[in-house]
Amino acid sequence: MTASRKQQSDIFDRGTVRIEPWGEGNLPLLKKLLGDPAMTEHLGGPESDEQLVKRQARYERLTQEGKGRMFKIVHEATGEAVGSVGYWDSTHHGEDIYEMGWSVLPAFQGRGIASTAVAQALAIAQSDGKYRSLHAFPSIDNPPSNALCRKLGFTLVEECEFEYPKGSFMRCNDWRLDLSVGS
Ligand SMILES: CC(C)(COP(=O)(O)OP(=O)(O)OC[C@H]1O[C@@H](n2cnc3c(N)ncnc32)[C@H](O)[C@@H]1OP(=O)(O)O)[C@@H](O)C(=O)NCCC(=O)NCCS
């Protein structure tokens, strides 16, 4: 293999990830993702320790309650947990939908990790066959998240006011994916 081919394959390996169901031991990862000011710039700011413990419990219950799925993103090469992706029951304009969210730790961003992990989670949401529509509501000021939606085949519906977290409103894009297409 030439040096440049080797470099290309190393870059590819660094971006290779798998998703695993969110588990009991994932509170430290959740703190790094949602307890951090930089990571939550477009998510209403960091959550308190108490809020994170409650969220951890919600993530653990999600699958058994049949209300969606949360996953941790695992870096194949090192086994390190590098992010989260998941979807959960929601309602939008009177329609029952899945809503989706994602986060990748700063040291691992910009390598295609979110693109790979979100595509894996979408395949599972599609195979669930529960809802026709899956939406994501990234802030209009979040270029990577909006790029991710565009790249993965979501359709931009409209710009909207979105309440997240509860009591706090931000300007978001409403992106929709039709889960019935290709199933
Ligand atoms: C959004 C986030 C998960 C993206 O993770 P990532 O692993 O870096 O994403 P990827 O490397 O797969 O890149 C996704 C797309 O964003 C693009 N992108 C990355 N940074 C960008 C930037 N600053 N401006 C414009 N596009 C950007 C990439 O080019 C890529 O598109 P492409 O493949 O068509 O080139 C990550 O930035 C993050 O965790 N942010 C903080 C949490 C957050 O805001 N979550 C979203 C809530 S809706």
The ligand as a Gaussian input file, in Angstrom:
#p B3LYP/6-31G(d) Opt

LIG

0 1
 C      -23.681000      17.638000      15.166000
 C      -22.561000      16.663000      15.469000
 C      -23.142000      15.410000      16.119000
 C      -21.838000      16.290000      14.164000
 O      -20.922000      15.228000      14.466000
 P      -19.688000      14.850000      13.472000
 O      -19.279000      13.450000      13.800000
 O      -18.678000      15.910000      13.545000
 O      -20.432000      14.897000      12.062000
 P      -19.848000      14.370000      10.661000
 O      -18.365000      14.351000      10.719000
 O      -20.567000      13.103000      10.326000
 O      -20.277000      15.551000       9.687000
 C      -21.619000      15.747000       9.303000
 C      -21.680000      16.796000       8.239000
 O      -21.494000      18.089000       8.862000
 C      -20.582000      18.855000       8.090000
 N      -19.953000      19.802000       8.986000
 C      -19.172000      19.530000      10.039000
 N      -18.807000      20.687000      10.647000
 C      -19.382000      21.688000       9.919000
 C      -19.391000      23.116000      10.035000
 N      -18.771000      23.729000      11.030000
 N      -20.084000      23.820000       9.111000
 C      -20.747000      23.200000       8.101000
 N      -20.782000      21.857000       7.954000
 C      -20.101000      21.119000       8.860000
 C      -19.634000      17.827000       7.546000
 O      -18.922000      18.338000       6.446000
 C      -20.572000      16.680000       7.195000
 O      -21.185000      16.874000       5.939000
 P      -20.517000      16.242000       4.606000
 O      -20.199000      14.828000       4.904000
 O      -21.586000      16.448000       3.591000
 O      -19.277000      17.029000       4.369000
 C      -21.510000      17.321000      16.427000
 O      -21.089000      18.549000      15.870000
 C      -22.033000      17.556000      17.843000
 O      -22.076000      16.645000      18.655000
 N      -22.426000      18.791000      18.154000
 C      -22.860000      19.124000      19.530000
 C      -24.190000      18.489000      19.884000
 C      -25.300000      18.929000      18.966000
 O      -25.383000      20.094000      18.605000
 N      -26.158000      17.973000      18.595000
 C      -27.219000      18.220000      17.659000
 C      -28.533000      18.397000      18.265000
 S      -29.807000      18.482000      17.003000

